[in-house]
Amino acid sequence: MQNKITNLLRLALLSLLLQFAPIAHAHTPLKITLAAPGPGSFSYLPIDLIKKIGADRAEGVDLEVRYFGGGPLAASEMLKGNNDFAALGMSALASLYVEGKDVKSIVSISRAPTYVLSVRSELQPYIKTVADLKGHVIGVHSSGKNNKSTSRQLVEFMLQRAGISPDSANFLSAGQSFMEQRAAIMSGSIDALMGEEPFSSRLAEAGLVYILADLHNEKMARQALGGPFLYVQIATRSDLLQQQPEKVKRMVAIMRRVLYWIASNKPDEIARMLHGNDQAALLDSKQLLARNKSVFSPDGIFRRQEVTTTERFFLYLSKNDPKVRNLRLTDFIDARYAGWRE
């Protein structure tokens, strides 16, 4: 009798093993690579959270995030085929599209340009408005005239709105890390900086800069840009969309999972997940999230008003470029997985 029971148990165990073996094989994680600016930038906080909360594993993906010194560099690596996806500003992606690059935006991440325009403290008596930046050196993520970073585009837009030609200011790459930006400010190689949080707040707290314009502030951003603004998004290539749609579907699902998680958790919990017991980083993140958590999309859906504002911004900025006149951002948005909303 005992042997019969033992044999039955063995058969039951073997049956279970045979039943789940194909499933385990089918659930071998899909390898995906994502190029992104960072790490540590508030604008790209959802990217930093992916591995922390296990959003990739939950979607059956083994995601590798590779960090670069700015969105255009991340996009360049994606376009070369070295990465599947890239995170960067929507208007920076528009610049690539205008230059004939094969880019497609697949999911929205943020609803405001999470930048701060700051100025070296010793220049406070002389620079009180954006117009006063004429003739000065402004630090941005990428200073090249081709494939401009969003930070440079924002400065040029604000200068034009203030009646100043962007050519009357000089632009210099100030890097993507706090140490690089701090060095640029302290050396005097830049007079102003279009930077991201938490770096700008740290520079201000250290007395190295003062804040001229904070685009995290909804009222200030609307005044500067005319409405909600689609900033960070995830892009890929048409060939990957066509040949490996499962990767695109899962990448969108990962980002939507992260954005849902951010929307449903308090700043303290988000900060703890990001930084563990690093008290200084925890404090920075909690303060920023308490003020600015709403800059992140709650669901990754493309919203018409955000797209319209961003399109208007890009067309105004590039009004002298004949290649841009008929541009519509919808030309390179593929929302089959993220969706649209009015």
Secondary structure, 3 states (H helix, E strand, C coil): CHHHHHHHHHHHHHHHHHHHHHHHHHCCCEEEEEEEECCCCHHHHHHHHHHHHCHHHHCCEEEEEEEECCHHHHHHHHHCCCCCEEEEEHHHHHHHHHCCCCCEEEEECECCCCEEEEEEHHHCCCCCCHHHHCCCEEEECCCCCCCCCHHHHHHHHHHHHCCCCHHHCEEEECCCCHHHHHHHHHHCCCCEEEEECCHHHHHHHCCCEEEEEECCCHHHHHHHHCCCCCCEEEEECHHHHHHCHHHHHHHHHHHHHHHHHHHHCCHHHHHHHHHCCCHHHHHHHHHHHHHHHHHECCCCCEEHHHHHHHHHHHHHHCCCCCCCCCCCHHHHECCCCCCEEC
